[in-house]
Amino acid sequence: MVVQSSFFSTPFATAFFTTNYVFERLSYLSVLIFISFLISVMSDLPSEKKILDLKHWSPGQLIYDYDTPSFHAFLIVKGSVDIYSRKGLKLNTLYEKEIFGESSLLLNKKRSVAAKAGESGASAHLIPKAHITSLQEEAPLLAAILRKVQLRLEDSNNQSVELAKQIEVILNLVKTQKETNKTVEQKLEQMKLNIQGSFRSD
């Protein structure tokens, strides 16, 4: 397959290539498979701007809630998006050129987290579920591999959520002590930030 160099400069491709877990949490083979999938997506889009609708959210506005149906993935073009657990624990913040909401589409599941616009609001292109579904049907082997990758990421995310909850409990206990150990508190805060940075969107 010959790939036009312009493909790699598109916002859609850039979003996936700059997403942390692609290079930090997947095998080299999985990365190549993921890139092939993106190439097939882009080759099937005659005009990205015409296909993808653009939507805006005000600061703090809910984009989607936990346990709701999945209809779109989202490509952030402006602002930021905060990801929250079912109980309101902030898991991560995503920024321009990042994609979120793709896991639920690939796994055909309801949302496992909630997404809200960040402090300055957010604007994002909507990637329809129907388009992802049609690509999966055309390439069942690739779809099966992608599904396995997403399931592994989901399991990793669940572990991150549980660990973050435990750290939050310990952190609250430390802060209630009259003679707080500042070193312990600082380390717990840093661990919490590290977990937030490793969590991938729904």
URRA-V345723 format. One record per backbone hydrogen bond with DSSP energy under -1.0 kcal/mol. NH is the residue of the N-H (numbers start at 1). CO is the residue of the C=O. E is the energy in kcal/mol with one decimal. If there is no record, write none. Layout:
NH CO E
NH CO E
//
This chain:
7 4 -1.7
9 6 -1.2
10 7 -1.5
14 10 -2.5
15 11 -2.1
16 12 -1.2
17 13 -2.4
18 14 -2.0
22 19 -1.2
24 20 -2.2
25 21 -1.9
31 27 -2.0
32 28 -2.1
33 29 -2.3
34 30 -2.7
35 31 -2.5
36 32 -2.2
37 33 -2.2
38 34 -2.2
39 35 -2.4
40 36 -2.1
41 37 -1.9
42 38 -2.7
43 39 -2.5
45 42 -1.3
51 47 -2.0
52 48 -2.5
55 124 -2.6
57 122 -3.0
60 117 -1.5
61 58 -2.4
63 115 -3.2
64 115 -1.4
67 111 -3.0
73 127 -2.2
74 100 -2.9
75 125 -2.3
76 98 -2.6
77 123 -2.8
78 123 -1.6
80 121 -1.7
81 94 -2.4
82 116 -3.0
83 92 -2.9
84 114 -2.9
85 89 -2.6
88 85 -1.8
91 83 -3.3
92 83 -1.2
94 81 -3.2
97 76 -3.1
98 95 -1.6
100 74 -2.1
104 202 -2.1
106 102 -2.3
107 103 -2.4
109 104 -2.1
111 68 -2.6
114 84 -2.7
115 64 -2.7
116 82 -2.6
117 61 -2.6
118 80 -3.2
121 118 -1.7
122 57 -2.2
123 78 -2.4
124 55 -2.4
125 75 -2.6
126 53 -2.8
127 73 -3.0
129 71 -2.3
132 128 -1.3
133 129 -2.7
134 130 -2.1
135 131 -1.7
136 132 -2.0
137 133 -2.0
138 134 -1.6
139 135 -1.4
143 139 -2.4
144 140 -2.2
145 141 -2.0
146 142 -2.5
147 143 -2.3
148 144 -1.9
149 145 -2.2
150 146 -2.6
151 147 -2.3
152 148 -1.9
153 149 -2.0
154 150 -2.5
155 151 -2.2
156 152 -2.1
157 153 -2.7
158 154 -2.4
159 155 -1.9
160 156 -2.0
161 157 -2.4
162 158 -2.2
163 159 -2.3
164 160 -2.4
165 161 -2.1
166 162 -2.0
167 163 -2.4
168 164 -2.2
169 165 -2.1
170 166 -2.3
171 167 -2.9
172 168 -2.1
173 169 -1.9
174 170 -2.5
175 171 -2.1
177 174 -1.0
182 180 -1.1
185 181 -2.2
186 182 -2.6
187 183 -2.1
188 184 -2.4
189 185 -2.3
190 186 -2.1
191 187 -2.4
192 188 -2.2
193 189 -2.0
194 190 -2.4
195 191 -2.1
196 192 -2.1
197 193 -2.1
198 194 -1.2
199 195 -1.2
//
